[in-house]
Amino acid sequence: MNKYVYKSADREKKIHLFYDKVLADLAVPYSEQYIETSFGKTHMLIVGSPDKPSIFTVHGGNGINPLNLKLFLPLLEHFCIYAPDVIGFPGKSEPIRMNPKDDSYGIWLKELLEKLNISSIPFIVSSYSSAMLLTLAKVAPEKIAKAVLLVPSGIAHGSIFSIVQKQMLPFMTYSIKPTDSRLKKAFKPMLTEEDAVWYDFFHIMLTDYKMEMRAPREFSAKEMERFKAPLFIIASNEDIFFPANRVFPKADKIFHNIKIRKTIDGKHLPSPSTMNALCEEIVDFLLD
């Protein structure tokens, strides 16, 4: 689906400026490169010390790479993080959308790993990017050494009625007449704690970018039968998109490799204190 994802070239530049500011504010060492794939060029951040063990993270749907890295900053004490900008989402990769209903994301990830000469690596994914990883688990499971899935898509979703009522309609209201109160109402179902940087991004996302509204696909036990890497799944019952009380029962039916399952407090975007505690558990899981 060849669709330019920004509302104009000027607005694409605006998002890139925001990207650069958030990345600079993280105050972490990084390098960057572009990798050619069959889906277009991919911008890759390599964050932290290259002397440390490597892990791979992918940001969520309609999300931005530096804000995803912000969630997992404590991991840099132990790991070097590879983090691509997803093609077709806000960032510096090809601004043309891929198809979430076929195997495109998995093939794209496989190509990235091959270009980086990575035979297998641990993954940390959240929200929409969980389905991207599960597509890789379908097409090339040997590339995944271990996997952490935070508030994951690709398994089971929440009530569509609730999502439309609590978020999609407030999105539309904000788009018609943007105000601070309407922005906060639109994202109240997502944010566990208010965060000015996230609100700045949400405003840009709704005003300068054409959101991907297609839901990520869900996977079957047959598609996951070759996926043997140890799996750590984290979910919350307060998450309107992928609630724990739907995710875990379905996960038990489609995976045979779950090592840890954890239910957390909070909404779709956990609080900083929750993320700090989770990062400690993730380190233990990955280094075990």
N, C-alpha and C positions, 0 to 999 in steps of 0.2 A: 504494500500500500504506500505509494509515493506521495507523502503529504508533508509539506514544509511545516514545522511545528511551532514556529514563532509567528506573531501577528504582523511583524515587519522586520527588515534587517536591522533597523535602529533598535528595536526592542530586543533582538537577539544580543546586540552589543551591550544593552543595559543589563541583561541577565549575566553576561560574561563579567561585567564590572562588579556585580554583586558577588559572583562566584569568587573572583580574585580577592575581594575584601574579606569574605568569610574565611577563605583559605589562609590569608595572611594573619588574620586574628587568631587562628589556631596556634600560631607560633611554633610550628614543628618543621623539622628538616624534610625536604621532599625534592624529588626530581620528577620530570614529566617527559612523556614521549608520545608520538602518534604511531598507531599500528594500523596497517591496511588490512581490511577484512573483505570478504565478498559482499558484506552489507554496507561497506563504506568505512571511512577512517574512524578510528576510536582513539580518544584522548585518554591516556593512562597516567595516574599519579602513583608514584612509588614513595611511600611515606615512612620515615624513621630510618634506623640504621640498617644498611644492607648486610651487615655482619650478623644480624639476628635471624632466627628462623622466619620463613615467609608464610604469610597467610593472605587470603584473597577475599575482599568484600565487594559487594555490589549494592548500590543504593536503591531505594524503593521507587515505585512508580510515580511519575511526575515530580520526583525528588531531585536533589542536587548533591553531588558527591561530597563537598566539604561539610555539609550538615550531617551526612551519614557518618563521616569520619569523626565528627564531634561526639557522636554517641559512643564511639569505641576508642577514644583517645587513651584510656588507661592501658590498653593492650600494647601500646608502643613501647612500654617498658620491657616487654618480652619479645615483641615481634616487629618485623618489617611488613608493612601492609601494601599490597597491590590493590588499586582501586580504580576501575575504569569508569568513565562517564558513559552511561548507557546510551546507545544510539537511539535517537528519536525522543529523548527526554532532555530537560534543561541541562546544559553543560556545553562542552566544547567538542563533542563527537558529532558525527554526521547528523544533521537536523531533519532526518527523514525517518518516519516511523516504521518499526518492524511489526510483524503479525504475532500477537500473543496467543493465537489459537493453534499455531503449528509449531514446528521444532526450531524456529529461527533463533530464539534466544540461546538455546543449548548449542546449536551449531556455531553461533557467534562466540560464545564462551570457549568452546573447544578450539576455535581458530586462534583466539587470543593466547591461550595457554601454549599452543603449538608454536606460535611466533615468539613467545617468551622462553621457549625451550623448557617448559615446566611439564614434567610427566604426570605429577600428582601433587595436590596442595590442599590444605584445610580451607574451608569456606565459612564465612560468616555472612548471613543474608537476613534481610528483614522485609516484612510486608510483601509487596509485589515481587521483589527480587527472589523470594523463596520459590515462586513458580518458575522463574528463570533457571535457578539452580536445579530444580526437579526436572526441567527439560534436559539439562546436561546429564543428570542422573539417568535419564532414559536413553540418550544417544551415546554417551561416553562416560559411564559410571566410574571407570578406572581413573579418571582425572580427579576424582574427589577423594582425598585422604580421610577427612572427617568433615562433619558439617554441623553448624549451629544455625537453627532456624528461629528467628525472633518474630513474634506476632505474624506467623507465616500464612501467606496465600498458598494456593495450589493444593490445599487439603479439603477444607470446608469453609463456607462463608456464613456470615450472619444474615439477619433478616433484610431482604432487599427493601421492603416497605420502610423499615426503620432507617436504613441508610439514605433513602430518598427523602424521607420526612425530616430527618435530623441534620443532613448535610447537603444533599443535592439542591433542595429548595432554597436553603440559606445561601448557597453558592450563587444561584440565579438572582436572588434579591440583592446580593452584594454587587454583582456585575451590573445591575441596572442603576443602582445608586450606592457607590462605595462610602461607607462610614466606618469608623473604628469599632463601634458597637456591633455593626453587622458582620465585620470581619471576625470578631471574637465569637459571635454566635455561630458563625459558619464552621469554626474550627474547635469549638468547645467539645464536640464528641471525640476529637482526636487527641487533644493536648491534656496530659495529666496535670502539668503545671504551666502557667503562662510564661512565654519566652519571647522577648522583643525581637530577637533575630529570626525566629521561626515566623512570627507575624509579618516581618518585613518580606520574608520569602513568599509567604502565602499571598500577600498583596501582589507581588510581581507575577506569581504563578497564575493568578486569576485575571490579571490585566494585560500581560504581555505575551502569554504563551497559550497555545491551544491544547488543552488537557487531553490526555488519553483517557477516554471514558469506558473503553472496553475492559471488562473484568479479566483478570488472569485465569487461565484454564485450571481445572482440577484434574488430578492424576489418579489412575487406577492401580490396583495391586499388580496387575499384569505388567503395566508400564514400569513399575518399580522393582520387579523381581530380580534384576541384575544389580541393583543398588545395594551394596554390602558395607559401605563405610559407616563407622559409628556415628550416631545421630543424636543431637541434643536439641529438643524442641521446647520453646518457651512461649507461653501464651497467657492471656488475661481474660477473665470473664467479663470485664468492663469494656473490652474491645468490640465496637459495633461491627467491624469488618470481618474479623476472624476470631470469634470468641472461643475461649478454651473449652467450654462445655460442648462445642461442636467439633473443634479441631482434634482433641485427643481421642475421642471414640472413633472418628474416621481414620486418624493416623494409625491406630492399632490394627485397623483392617488392611491398610495398604503398605505398611512398612514392617519389616522383620528385623530391623537393625537399630531400634531406638534404645539408647543406653541411658539417657536421662530425660525425664519430662518434668517441667517445672511450671507451676502456675504463679504468676506475679500479680501484684496489685497495680492499679492504674489503667489508663486507656491505651489507645493505639501507639502513642508516643510516650514511653515511660519517663518518669522523673529522672533527673540527674543522679539522685541518691540510689534509685533502683538500678540504673545503668552501671554505676560504680560497683555495686555489689554483684551484679551479673557478670561484669568483666572479670572479677576475681574467680568466679565459678567457671567462666569460659577458659581462662588461663589453665586452671586445673584440668579441665576436660581435654584441652588441646595438647598439654604437655604430659598427660598420663601415658 
